[in-house]
């Protein structure tokens, strides 16, 4: 049996929840359209500012990388003074860019090569604030060597261990393990040195660089151990 269609009364329409929601939104918009218009304009302005900032950042990055390239050209051609000056200017003028970070690392290396360890260390400490940089591990090894030169044994060990932590591959980690084994060997810590070199000897093929270096350290450790007996 077909049911008769229900007629909806005006009273029921007035209390329909969906229609009430639409009416509420419309009423709010009508009452606040000036405010909503200002918010919309503000949102558009925010987008424009973001685009301008992004374009400015891109331009800054490209200019800084170009300046870094010029510094490399001068250094490669033997114009060390101009190269150093350009790297320092990049750090000052393009703070926060990748080129500025790499300029710090390059300056640290150049001063390290000049045996100006104090200045090199200052640049390295600033550079090492960013552990994600591709030259981070290289900077840690430089710091370890500087600490060794300064007679800071604890600092040397700390930076070598950090280089192992941030190594990008297993072979790199093993390479820094050899460096740590050499440190322990020089400190007379035979057991810790052995614990590092023996697994490397077992892991790598004969005649590989890591195998040969581990064997060299192992031979020295055996000699020291025999002398002590």
N, CA, C and O of each residue as an XYZ file, in Angstrom:
916
protein
N       0.849     -1.194      0.000
C       0.000      0.000      0.000
C       0.877      1.234      0.000
O       1.792      1.348      0.816
N       0.609      2.158     -0.905
C       1.434      3.357     -1.012
C       1.022      4.346      0.057
O      -0.149      4.696      0.206
N       2.058      4.794      0.816
C       1.808      5.752      1.882
C       1.599      7.136      1.297
O       2.211      7.503      0.294
N       0.751      7.875      1.921
C       0.517      9.256      1.468
C       1.735     10.100      1.769
O       2.367      9.931      2.812
N       2.077     11.020      0.854
C       3.223     11.899      1.067
C       2.961     12.824      2.233
O       1.859     13.338      2.428
N       4.013     13.014      2.995
C       3.889     13.882      4.167
C       4.104     15.323      3.743
O       5.085     15.638      3.070
N       3.201     16.184      4.132
C       3.360     17.607      3.832
C       4.151     18.262      4.953
O       3.810     18.136      6.129
N       5.232     18.977      4.565
C       6.082     19.653      5.552
C       5.518     21.023      5.829
O       5.291     21.807      4.907
N       5.301     21.304      7.040
C       4.724     22.596      7.419
C       5.812     23.644      7.549
O       6.993     23.324      7.683
N       5.393     24.915      7.508
C       6.358     26.025      7.669
C       7.048     25.962      9.017
O       8.210     26.343      9.163
N       6.303     25.470     10.004
C       6.885     25.370     11.344
C       8.022     24.371     11.383
O       9.035     24.588     12.049
N       7.840     23.238     10.637
C       8.883     22.213     10.588
C      10.104     22.717      9.831
O      11.243     22.429     10.198
N       9.839     23.495      8.739
C      10.962     24.065      7.978
C      11.766     25.003      8.865
O      12.997     25.013      8.826
N      11.071     25.774      9.646
C      11.733     26.752     10.509
C      12.641     26.095     11.519
O      13.617     26.697     11.966
N      12.327     24.856     11.887
C      13.136     24.158     12.896
C      14.030     23.070     12.298
O      14.596     22.252     13.024
N      14.151     23.068     10.968
C      15.040     22.091     10.340
C      16.487     22.431     10.699
O      16.917     23.553     10.433
N      17.268     21.502     11.298
C      18.647     21.795     11.750
C      19.559     22.242     10.625
O      20.351     23.169     10.796
N      19.453     21.587      9.471
C      20.334     21.941      8.348
C      20.067     23.355      7.862
O      20.985     24.143      7.636
N      18.769     23.655      7.705
C      18.389     24.989      7.253
C      18.747     26.039      8.297
O      19.130     27.158      7.957
N      18.621     25.670      9.571
C      18.988     26.591     10.631
C      20.484     26.915     10.580
O      20.884     28.053     10.822
N      21.320     25.893     10.258
C      22.769     26.106     10.163
C      23.094     27.064      9.035
O      23.923     27.962      9.187
N      22.412     26.861      7.863
C      22.647     27.734      6.714
C      22.251     29.172      7.054
O      22.966     30.123      6.736
N      21.113     29.304      7.697
C      20.642     30.636      8.080
C      21.597     31.316      9.060
O      21.830     32.522      8.983
N      22.147     30.518      9.986
C      23.084     31.062     10.970
C      24.353     31.565     10.306
O      24.840     32.650     10.621
N      24.896     30.758      9.367
C      26.104     31.148      8.638
C      25.849     32.398      7.821
O      26.666     33.319      7.812
N      24.682     32.433      7.113
C      24.353     33.593      6.283
C      24.226     34.843      7.135
O      24.707     35.916      6.771
N      23.571     34.683      8.276
C      23.393     35.822      9.171
C      24.739     36.329      9.673
O      24.968     37.537      9.730
N      25.643     35.394     10.042
C      26.981     35.784     10.541
C      27.756     36.510      9.455
O      28.406     37.522      9.717
N      27.686     35.982      8.212
C      28.403     36.607      7.097
C      27.888     38.020      6.835
O      28.666     38.952      6.632
N      26.546     38.162      6.844
C      25.939     39.473      6.586
C      26.372     40.482      7.650
O      26.661     41.639      7.344
N      26.413     40.027      8.895
C      26.747     40.932      9.994
C      28.242     41.246     10.068
O      28.637     42.277     10.613
N      29.084     40.344      9.510
C      30.533     40.505      9.668
C      31.276     40.545      8.335
O      32.470     40.254      8.270
N      30.542     40.917      7.253
C      31.183     40.846      5.938
C      32.377     41.785      5.807
O      33.327     41.485      5.085
N      32.331     42.930      6.511
C      33.472     43.850      6.444
C      34.718     43.231      7.097
O      35.829     43.327      6.576
N      34.496     42.596      8.247
C      35.610     41.941      8.946
C      36.164     40.786      8.119
O      37.379     40.617      8.007
N      35.258     39.987      7.538
C      35.692     38.846      6.716
C      36.468     39.324      5.506
O      37.447     38.692      5.111
N      36.051     40.424      4.916
C      36.758     40.971      3.756
C      38.179     41.374      4.144
O      39.129     41.137      3.397
N      38.312     41.992      5.334
C      39.651     42.404      5.796
C      40.540     41.196      6.045
O      41.725     41.207      5.710
N      39.960     40.149      6.636
C      40.728     38.920      6.892
C      41.185     38.295      5.579
O      42.321     37.836      5.458
N      40.274     38.283      4.584
C      40.615     37.712      3.277
C      41.749     38.484      2.637
O      42.684     37.895      2.095
N      41.664     39.817      2.700
C      42.737     40.644      2.147
C      44.055     40.383      2.888
O      45.127     40.336      2.285
N      43.944     40.216      4.209
C      45.147     39.929      5.003
C      45.763     38.601      4.618
O      46.985     38.463      4.565
N      44.910     37.623      4.348
C      45.407     36.306      3.948
C      46.123     36.377      2.606
O      47.184     35.782      2.418
N      45.521     37.119      1.672
C      46.155     37.310      0.362
C      47.494     38.019      0.512
O      48.479     37.656     -0.131
N      47.515     39.049      1.381
C      48.754     39.796      1.612
C      49.827     38.876      2.193
O      51.003     38.987      1.848
N      49.410     37.965      3.082
C      50.355     37.015      3.682
C      50.961     36.114      2.621
O      52.157     35.824      2.656
N      50.139     35.670      1.677
C      50.627     34.823      0.586
C      51.639     35.586     -0.264
O      52.681     35.048     -0.637
N      51.319     36.854     -0.567
C      52.225     37.677     -1.391
C      53.561     37.879     -0.688
O      54.621     37.757     -1.302
N      53.502     38.194      0.617
C      54.740     38.384      1.395
C      55.567     37.102      1.394
O      56.790     37.144      1.261
N      54.883     35.948      1.545
C      55.585     34.660      1.526
C      56.292     34.417      0.206
O      57.423     33.931      0.172
N      55.609     34.763     -0.889
C      56.207     34.588     -2.221
C      57.421     35.499     -2.394
O      58.447     35.081     -2.931
N      57.297     36.752     -1.935
C      58.419     37.690     -2.045
C      59.600     37.222     -1.209
O      60.751     37.317     -1.636
N      59.305     36.707      0.006
C      60.369     36.203      0.882
C      61.071     35.014      0.241
O      62.296     34.901      0.293
N      60.281     34.128     -0.364
C      60.863     32.951     -1.015
C      61.734     33.356     -2.199
O      62.818     32.808     -2.400
N      61.247     34.327     -2.983
C      62.038     34.803     -4.125
C      63.327     35.462     -3.647
O      64.383     35.285     -4.255
N      63.238     36.227     -2.550
C      64.418     36.893     -1.995
C      65.421     35.880     -1.481
O      66.628     36.030     -1.672
N      64.895     34.816     -0.807
C      65.779     33.771     -0.282
C      66.481     33.036     -1.416
O      67.670     32.728     -1.332
N      65.721     32.757     -2.490
C      66.310     32.079     -3.647
C      67.410     32.922     -4.271
O      68.474     32.411     -4.620
N      67.146     34.219     -4.409
C      68.141     35.133     -4.973
C      69.373     35.204     -4.086
O      70.503     35.213     -4.574
N      69.144     35.253     -2.767
C      70.254     35.306     -1.803
C      71.095     34.042     -1.882
O      72.324     34.100     -1.838
N      70.426     32.901     -1.999
C      71.138     31.629     -2.077
C      71.987     31.560     -3.339
O      73.148     31.155     -3.291
N      71.405     31.957     -4.468
C      72.141     31.900     -5.733
C      73.336     32.845     -5.725
O      74.408     32.491     -6.215
N      73.162     34.046     -5.171
C      74.249     35.016     -5.109
C      75.358     34.524     -4.191
O      76.539     34.683     -4.497
N      74.978     33.926     -3.066
C      75.983     33.429     -2.110
C      76.779     32.275     -2.700
O      77.989     32.181     -2.490
N      76.105     31.395     -3.439
C      76.796     30.266     -4.063
C      77.745     30.743     -5.157
O      78.821     30.175     -5.345
N      77.345     31.786     -5.875
C      78.218     32.369     -6.893
C      79.463     32.975     -6.249
O      80.573     32.838     -6.765
N      79.261     33.650     -5.112
C      80.386     34.248     -4.386
C      81.333     33.172     -3.865
O      82.552     33.347     -3.873
N      80.758     32.054     -3.409
C      81.583     30.946     -2.920
C      82.409     30.353     -4.054
O      83.573     29.998     -3.865
N      81.801     30.248     -5.234
C      82.527     29.759     -6.403
C      83.717     30.644     -6.738
O      84.791     30.142     -7.072
N      83.533     31.966     -6.651
C      84.624     32.905     -6.919
C      85.741     32.760     -5.889
O      86.921     32.867     -6.221
N      85.358     32.517     -4.640
C      86.361     32.310     -3.586
C      87.194     31.068     -3.884
O      88.411     31.082     -3.705
N      86.546     29.992     -4.339
C      87.254     28.762     -4.695
C      88.231     29.008     -5.850
O      89.351     28.498     -5.852
N      87.782     29.804     -6.832
C      88.642     30.111     -7.983
C      89.900     30.830     -7.511
O      91.004     30.496     -7.941
N      89.745     31.806     -6.638
C      90.898     32.550     -6.133
C      91.841     31.653     -5.332
O      93.061     31.748     -5.466
N      91.272     30.791     -4.509
C      92.098     29.883     -3.702
C      92.835     28.894     -4.594
O      94.004     28.587     -4.358
N      92.150     28.395     -5.618
C      92.765     27.429     -6.534
C      93.897     28.049     -7.347
O      94.863     27.377     -7.709
N      93.758     29.346     -7.627
C      94.782     30.024     -8.423
C      95.938     30.543     -7.571
O      96.877     31.149     -8.088
N      95.861     30.301     -6.260
C      96.947     30.715     -5.374
C      96.750     32.065     -4.724
O      97.605     32.517     -3.962
N      95.619     32.724     -5.015
C      95.338     34.033     -4.417
C      94.672     33.803     -3.062
O      93.465     33.993     -2.905
N      95.468     33.398     -2.107
C      94.947     32.980     -0.806
C      94.316     34.133     -0.023
O      93.271     33.965      0.605
N      94.955     35.298     -0.063
C      94.445     36.436      0.712
C      93.051     36.842      0.260
O      92.158     37.042      1.083
N      92.865     36.966     -1.070
C      91.543     37.327     -1.585
C      90.515     36.232     -1.316
O      89.349     36.519     -1.045
N      90.957     34.970     -1.392
C      90.069     33.852     -1.110
C      89.572     33.886      0.330
O      88.384     33.698      0.591
N      90.493     34.129      1.263
C      90.111     34.217      2.678
C      89.142     35.373      2.908
O      88.150     35.235      3.623
N      89.443     36.514      2.291
C      88.581     37.688      2.452
C      87.179     37.423      1.916
O      86.191     37.800      2.547
N      87.087     36.777      0.758
C      85.779     36.485      0.169
C      84.977     35.529      1.040
O      83.767     35.699      1.195
N      85.633     34.532      1.606
C      84.937     33.591      2.491
C      84.397     34.306      3.723
O      83.282     34.029      4.165
N      85.179     35.220      4.276
C      84.729     35.972      5.450
C      83.544     36.871      5.109
O      82.620     37.018      5.909
N      83.573     37.474      3.917
C      82.468     38.338      3.484
C      81.186     37.536      3.271
O      80.091     38.012      3.574
N      81.326     36.324      2.752
C      80.150     35.460      2.545
C      79.481     35.152      3.877
O      78.255     35.164      3.981
N      80.294     34.877      4.896
C      79.750     34.586      6.234
C      78.992     35.792      6.779
O      77.925     35.646      7.376
N      79.552     36.990      6.569
C      78.919     38.213      7.082
C      77.678     38.604      6.279
O      76.655     38.982      6.849
N      77.776     38.509      4.957
C      76.709     39.030      4.083
C      75.573     38.039      3.840
O      74.453     38.445      3.528
N      75.856     36.725      3.982
C      74.841     35.725      3.639
C      74.622     34.745      4.792
O      74.542     33.534      4.590
N      74.529     35.285      5.982
C      74.334     34.447      7.174
C      73.107     33.562      7.010
O      72.065     34.002      6.523
N      73.251     32.305      7.427
C      72.133     31.367      7.362
C      72.058     30.564      6.091
O      71.258     29.633      6.004
N      72.869     30.895      5.094
C      72.847     30.144      3.836
C      73.832     28.975      3.898
O      74.726     28.931      4.743
N      73.640     28.046      2.990
C      74.546     26.901      2.893
C      75.951     27.367      2.535
O      76.935     26.815      3.028
N      76.050     28.379      1.679
C      77.357     28.913      1.283
C      78.096     29.485      2.485
O      79.312     29.333      2.595
N      77.374     30.139      3.383
C      77.999     30.703      4.584
C      78.538     29.599      5.488
O      79.633     29.719      6.038
N      77.761     28.517      5.639
C      78.224     27.394      6.460
C      79.483     26.768      5.865
O      80.438     26.475      6.584
N      79.478     26.566      4.555
C      80.633     25.953      3.910
C      81.843     26.881      3.928
O      82.982     26.416      3.930
N      81.603     28.188      3.939
C      82.705     29.142      4.053
C      83.387     29.000      5.414
O      84.609     29.110      5.516
N      82.594     28.757      6.456
C      83.164     28.540      7.785
C      84.068     27.306      7.795
O      85.160     27.316      8.364
N      83.584     26.254      7.154
C      84.379     25.021      7.114
C      85.664     25.219      6.321
O      86.730     24.755      6.727
N      85.558     25.917      5.179
C      86.741     26.166      4.356
C      87.760     27.025      5.100
O      88.960     26.753      5.045
N      87.293     28.048      5.788
C      88.196     28.894      6.559
C      88.871     28.085      7.669
O      90.061     28.252      7.934
N      88.100     27.210      8.311
C      88.675     26.362      9.366
C      89.792     25.487      8.799
O      90.852     25.356      9.411
N      89.557     24.893      7.638
C      90.578     24.040      7.007
C      91.821     24.845      6.632
O      92.949     24.397      6.842
N      91.605     26.033      6.078
C      92.733     26.864      5.657
C      93.578     27.296      6.860
O      94.807     27.258      6.804
N      92.921     27.704      7.938
C      93.670     28.095      9.138
C      94.320     26.884      9.801
O      95.400     26.996     10.381
N      93.665     25.733      9.717
C      94.257     24.492     10.238
C      95.540     24.161      9.479
O      96.546     23.789     10.084
N      95.503     24.296      8.154
C      96.683     24.017      7.341
C      97.823     24.995      7.638
O      98.998     24.665      7.479
N      97.454     26.204      8.072
C      98.449     27.201      8.452
C      98.924     27.006      9.891
O      99.759     27.760     10.390
N      98.375     25.975     10.552
C      98.660     25.658     11.952
C      98.186     26.754     12.906
O      98.672     26.879     14.030
N      97.224     27.541     12.427
C      96.576     28.520     13.292
C      95.364     27.820     13.909
O      94.221     28.042     13.512
N      95.656     26.963     14.898
C      94.630     26.076     15.440
C      93.561     26.826     16.238
O      92.409     26.395     16.283
N      93.929     27.926     16.857
C      92.957     28.674     17.651
C      91.846     29.233     16.760
O      90.665     29.076     17.068
N      92.225     29.886     15.652
C      91.230     30.445     14.740
C      90.434     29.335     14.062
O      89.220     29.447     13.890
N      91.128     28.259     13.677
C      90.442     27.128     13.040
C      89.385     26.547     13.969
O      88.285     26.208     13.533
N      89.721     26.435     15.251
C      88.785     25.861     16.220
C      87.547     26.737     16.378
O      86.437     26.223     16.516
N      87.732     28.063     16.359
C      86.596     28.972     16.497
C      85.611     28.793     15.346
O      84.400     28.748     15.560
N      86.134     28.692     14.129
C      85.260     28.492     12.966
C      84.587     27.125     13.021
O      83.416     26.990     12.667
N      85.328     26.112     13.464
C      84.768     24.761     13.522
C      83.643     24.661     14.549
O      82.614     24.040     14.285
N      83.834     25.268     15.714
C      82.799     25.222     16.750
C      81.514     25.883     16.261
O      80.417     25.417     16.567
N      81.652     26.960     15.508
C      80.477     27.625     14.939
C      79.832     26.742     13.869
O      78.609     26.617     13.811
N      80.660     26.139     13.033
C      80.160     25.289     11.951
C      79.446     24.047     12.484
O      78.450     23.613     11.906
N      79.940     23.478     13.569
C      79.416     22.213     14.090
C      78.039     22.347     14.740
O      77.485     21.355     15.212
N      77.485     23.553     14.770
C      76.134     23.721     15.306
C      75.102     22.978     14.461
O      74.020     22.646     14.946
N      75.435     22.719     13.205
C      74.497     22.029     12.298
C      75.001     20.614     12.015
O      75.870     20.436     11.161
N      74.469     19.594     12.722
C      74.958     18.223     12.541
C      74.526     17.572     11.236
O      74.973     16.469     10.923
N      73.659     18.238     10.463
C      73.172     17.629      9.224
C      74.041     17.979      8.017
O      73.848     17.415      6.940
N      74.977     18.885      8.175
C      75.770     19.323      7.033
C      76.675     18.203      6.539
O      77.152     17.382      7.322
N      76.904     18.182      5.232
C      77.680     17.098      4.617
C      79.134     17.056      5.081
O      79.774     16.007      5.013
N      79.668     18.200      5.558
C      81.054     18.252      6.021
C      81.171     18.118      7.539
O      82.238     18.360      8.103
N      80.085     17.736      8.197
C      80.057     17.678      9.660
C      81.116     16.708     10.206
O      81.847     17.043     11.137
N      81.193     15.524      9.630
C      82.143     14.521     10.130
C      83.586     14.982      9.900
O      84.445     14.802     10.763
N      83.847     15.575      8.734
C      85.186     16.091      8.462
C      85.593     17.142      9.482
O      86.751     17.199      9.896
N      84.637     17.977      9.886
C      84.916     19.000     10.896
C      85.211     18.361     12.249
O      86.070     18.844     12.987
N      84.509     17.285     12.578
C      84.759     16.585     13.845
C      86.173     16.000     13.889
O      86.834     16.047     14.927
N      86.635     15.449     12.765
C      87.986     14.879     12.706
C      89.039     15.981     12.847
O      90.060     15.791     13.509
N      88.783     17.137     12.220
C      89.697     18.274     12.383
C      89.747     18.712     13.847
O      90.817     19.014     14.375
N      88.588     18.743     14.494
C      88.543     19.124     15.908
C      89.315     18.135     16.767
O      90.020     18.532     17.696
N      89.185     16.847     16.461
C      89.917     15.823     17.211
C      91.424     16.036     17.079
O      92.163     15.899     18.054
N      91.876     16.370     15.871
C      93.302     16.576     15.642
C      93.797     17.837     16.360
O      94.906     17.863     16.893
N      92.963     18.875     16.365
C      93.335     20.107     17.074
C      93.432     19.848     18.576
O      94.348     20.337     19.237
N      92.481     19.075     19.112
C      92.517     18.747     20.536
C      93.751     17.900     20.869
O      94.342     18.046     21.939
N      94.128     17.023     19.949
C      95.346     16.233     20.129
C      96.570     17.142     20.193
O      97.441     16.957     21.042
N      96.636     18.120     19.297
C      97.748     19.077     19.286
C      97.774     19.888     20.580
O      98.846     20.198     21.101
N      96.588     20.232     21.099
C      96.505     21.030     22.329
C      96.709     20.193     23.586
O      96.710     20.727     24.695
N      96.884     18.881     23.415
C      97.102     18.011     24.570
C      95.834     17.693     25.342
O      95.899     17.249     26.488
N      94.681     17.918     24.722
C      93.396     17.645     25.367
C      92.942     16.238     24.966
O      92.222     16.063     23.983
N      93.368     15.255     25.733
C      93.091     13.858     25.400
C      91.599     13.539     25.416
O      91.093     12.836     24.540
N      90.903     14.062     26.420
C      89.457     13.794     26.514
C      88.703     14.390     25.324
O      87.786     13.769     24.785
N      89.096     15.592     24.922
C      88.451     16.238     23.783
C      88.700     15.470     22.498
O      87.802     15.331     21.667
N      89.918     14.971     22.334
C      90.258     14.183     21.141
C      89.366     12.945     21.058
O      88.802     12.650     20.004
N      89.243     12.227     22.166
C      88.407     11.017     22.194
C      86.953     11.359     21.895
O      86.290     10.645     21.144
N      86.455     12.446     22.476
C      85.055     12.841     22.296
C      84.732     13.081     20.824
O      83.710     12.608     20.327
N      85.593     13.811     20.129
C      85.306     14.159     18.736
C      85.459     12.953     17.798
O      84.749     12.846     16.798
N      86.379     12.057     18.124
C      86.499     10.852     17.303
C      85.244      9.996     17.438
O      84.739      9.466     16.448
N      84.742      9.862     18.661
C      83.524      9.078     18.886
C      82.324      9.712     18.185
O      81.462      9.008     17.658
N      82.274     11.040     18.180
C      81.181     11.717     17.479
C      81.268     11.487     15.966
O      80.246     11.360     15.292
N      82.488     11.434     15.444
C      82.645     11.178     14.006
C      82.134      9.791     13.652
O      81.569      9.592     12.577
N      82.330      8.826     14.552
C      81.791      7.478     14.336
C      80.262      7.505     14.353
O      79.613      6.819     13.563
N      79.701      8.294     15.249
C      78.241      8.395     15.389
C      77.602      8.974     14.126
O      76.545      8.511     13.696
N      78.236      9.974     13.537
C      77.641     10.662     12.386
C      78.164     10.156     11.043
O      77.847     10.732     10.002
N      78.956      9.092     11.055
C      79.485      8.544      9.800
C      78.346      8.161      8.865
O      77.331      7.615      9.297
N      78.524      8.452      7.583
C      77.445      8.237      6.613
C      77.374      6.802      6.085
O      76.398      6.436      5.431
N      78.392      5.990      6.359
C      78.393      4.598      5.894
C      79.132      3.723      6.898
O      79.853      4.221      7.763
N      78.943      2.406      6.770
C      79.613      1.468      7.680
C      81.126      1.499      7.495
O      81.879      1.393      8.463
N      81.567      1.644      6.241
C      83.019      1.684      5.997
C      83.636      2.942      6.594
O      84.752      2.903      7.111
N      82.908      4.068      6.527
C      83.406      5.298      7.153
C      83.470      5.137      8.665
O      84.425      5.575      9.307
N      82.449      4.507      9.226
C      82.443      4.275     10.672
C      83.635      3.397     11.074
O      84.271      3.639     12.099
N      83.927      2.388     10.269
C      85.082      1.524     10.559
C      86.393      2.299     10.432
O      87.340      2.057     11.180
N      86.439      3.227      9.484
C      87.640      4.055      9.317
C      87.890      4.890     10.563
O      89.029      5.023     11.010
N      86.817      5.454     11.127
C      86.972      6.253     12.342
C      87.188      5.368     13.565
O      87.757      5.811     14.563
N      86.734      4.119     13.489
C      87.039      3.155     14.556
C      88.546      2.903     14.616
O      89.120      2.772     15.697
N      89.175      2.839     13.448
C      90.633      2.693     13.385
C      91.310      3.909     14.018
O      92.296      3.776     14.742
N      90.770      5.092     13.737
C      91.317      6.319     14.330
C      91.209      6.266     15.851
O      92.135      6.656     16.563
N      90.056      5.775     16.347
C      89.880      5.653     17.795
C      90.809      4.590     18.372
O      91.321      4.748     19.480
N      91.029      3.501     17.622
C      91.952      2.457     18.074
C      93.372      3.016     18.194
O      94.093      2.688     19.137
N      93.772      3.858     17.240
C      95.087      4.511     17.317
C      95.180      5.400     18.549
O      96.210      5.451     19.223
N      94.089      6.096     18.829
C      94.059      6.939     20.029
C      94.272      6.085     21.279
O      95.100      6.416     22.128
N      93.521      4.983     21.388
C      93.665      4.099     22.549
C      95.077      3.519     22.617
O      95.648      3.386     23.699
N      95.632      3.177     21.465
C      96.985      2.631     21.422
C      97.992      3.643     21.984
O      98.861      3.291     22.782
N      97.862      4.887     21.560
C      98.773      5.929     22.039
C      98.582      6.231     23.524
O      99.502      6.680     24.208
N      97.351      5.971     24.010
C      97.063      6.185     25.428
C      97.458      4.978     26.279
O      97.361      5.025     27.505
N      97.905      3.895     25.633
C      98.280      2.691     26.358
C      97.093      1.830     26.751
O      97.223      0.935     27.587
N      95.944      2.090     26.160
C      94.727      1.337     26.459
C      94.625      0.183     25.458
O      93.909      0.269     24.461
N      95.355     -0.897     25.747
C      95.499     -1.998     24.798
C      94.180     -2.734     24.563
O      93.844     -3.053     23.422
N      93.440     -3.002     25.622
C      92.215     -3.806     25.492
C      91.157     -3.120     24.628
O      90.528     -3.764     23.788
N      90.960     -1.819     24.832
C      89.968     -1.104     24.027
C      90.417     -1.001     22.572
O      89.590     -1.045     21.661
N      91.718     -0.863     22.354
C      92.241     -0.809     20.984
C      92.027     -2.148     20.287
O      91.619     -2.193     19.126
N      92.303     -3.239     21.000
C      92.104     -4.582     20.431
C      90.628     -4.817     20.090
O      90.307     -5.399     19.053
N      89.750     -4.365     20.961
C      88.317     -4.567     20.752
C      87.829     -3.884     19.468
O      86.806     -4.278     18.910
N      88.550     -2.873     19.004
C      88.168     -2.167     17.784
C      88.808     -2.761     16.530
O      88.160     -2.852     15.487
N      90.084     -3.167     16.627
C      90.779     -3.603     15.408
C      90.486     -5.055     15.033
O      90.447     -5.381     13.847
N      90.283     -5.922     16.005
C      90.061     -7.344     15.690
C      88.823     -7.549     14.810
O      88.914     -8.268     13.815
N      87.672     -6.951     15.133
C      86.499     -7.131     14.256
C      86.732     -6.613     12.834
O      86.185     -7.161     11.878
N      87.540     -5.562     12.692
C      87.812     -5.021     11.360
C      88.688     -5.977     10.563
O      88.483     -6.156      9.363
N      89.654     -6.585     11.220
C      90.504     -7.580     10.555
C      89.657     -8.756     10.064
O      89.879     -9.279      8.972
N      88.689     -9.162     10.879
C      87.819    -10.281     10.508
C      86.811     -9.897      9.425
O      86.321    -10.765      8.702
N      86.505     -8.638      9.309
C      85.462     -8.166      8.412
C      85.957     -7.880      6.995
O      85.246     -8.132      6.022
N      87.178     -7.354      6.885
C      87.659     -6.881      5.582
C      88.657     -7.845      4.941
O      89.360     -8.592      5.622
N      88.693     -7.802      3.618
C      89.607     -8.669      2.877
C      91.052     -8.208      3.057
O      91.321     -7.040      3.338
N      91.962     -9.145      2.890
C      93.390     -8.818      2.938
C      93.728     -7.819      1.844
O      93.114     -7.804      0.777
N      94.696     -7.004      2.127
C      95.193     -5.969      1.214
C      94.283     -4.749      1.119
O      94.640     -3.770      0.465
N      93.108     -4.786      1.762
C      92.295     -3.574      1.802
C      92.946     -2.593      2.775
O      93.664     -2.999      3.689
N      92.695     -1.316      2.575
C      93.337     -0.286      3.404
C      92.992     -0.453      4.879
O      93.863     -0.342      5.742
N      91.714     -0.720      5.167
C      91.307     -0.853      6.565
C      91.921     -2.097      7.202
O      92.331     -2.069      8.363
N      91.983     -3.181      6.442
C      92.607     -4.411      6.955
C      94.079     -4.169      7.269
O      94.561     -4.544      8.338
N      94.782     -3.548      6.347
C      96.215     -3.302      6.551
C      96.477     -2.391      7.742
O      97.398     -2.624      8.525
N      95.659     -1.351      7.870
C      95.837     -0.429      8.994
C      95.536     -1.117     10.315
O      96.243     -0.912     11.302
N      94.479     -1.941     10.338
C      94.142     -2.678     11.557
C      95.252     -3.655     11.921
O      95.576     -3.812     13.098
N      95.835     -4.312     10.928
C      96.947     -5.233     11.170
C      98.165     -4.498     11.721
O      98.857     -4.995     12.610
N      98.413     -3.318     11.184
C      99.546     -2.512     11.660
C      99.383     -2.162     13.141
O     100.331     -2.252     13.921
N      98.162     -1.762     13.513
C      97.898     -1.423     14.917
C      97.984     -2.674     15.788
O      98.524     -2.638     16.894
N      97.443     -3.782     15.275
C      97.477     -5.039     16.025
C      98.913     -5.466     16.287
O      99.239     -5.893     17.394
N      99.776     -5.355     15.280
C     101.183     -5.714     15.458
C     101.840     -4.845     16.513
O     102.610     -5.338     17.337
N     101.541     -3.561     16.495
C     102.112     -2.660     17.502
C     101.611     -3.019     18.900
O     102.375     -3.002     19.865
N     100.325     -3.345     19.001
C      99.755     -3.705     20.299
C     100.391     -4.975     20.854
O     100.650     -5.071     22.054
N     100.641     -5.942     19.986
C     101.304     -7.180     20.427
C     102.717     -6.896     20.898
O     103.172     -7.488     21.877
N     103.416     -6.005     20.222
C     104.783     -5.641     20.617
C     104.779     -4.980     21.995
O     105.594     -5.307     22.857
N     103.856     -4.052     22.182
C     103.763     -3.366     23.484
C     103.412     -4.332     24.582
O     103.964     -4.268     25.680
N     102.474     -5.245     24.280
C     102.047     -6.222     25.271
C     103.201     -7.147     25.662
O     103.346     -7.496     26.834
N     104.021     -7.545     24.687
C     105.170     -8.419     24.948
C     106.213     -7.707     25.789
O     106.797     -8.301     26.696
N     106.448     -6.440     25.493
C     107.435     -5.658     26.245
C     107.028     -5.508     27.707
O     107.868     -5.517     28.607
N     105.727     -5.369     27.924
C     105.235     -5.187     29.305
C     105.366     -6.461     30.113
O     105.502     -6.422     31.336
N     105.324     -7.601     29.418
C     105.482     -8.891     30.117
C     106.960     -9.156     30.418
O     107.296    -10.188     30.999
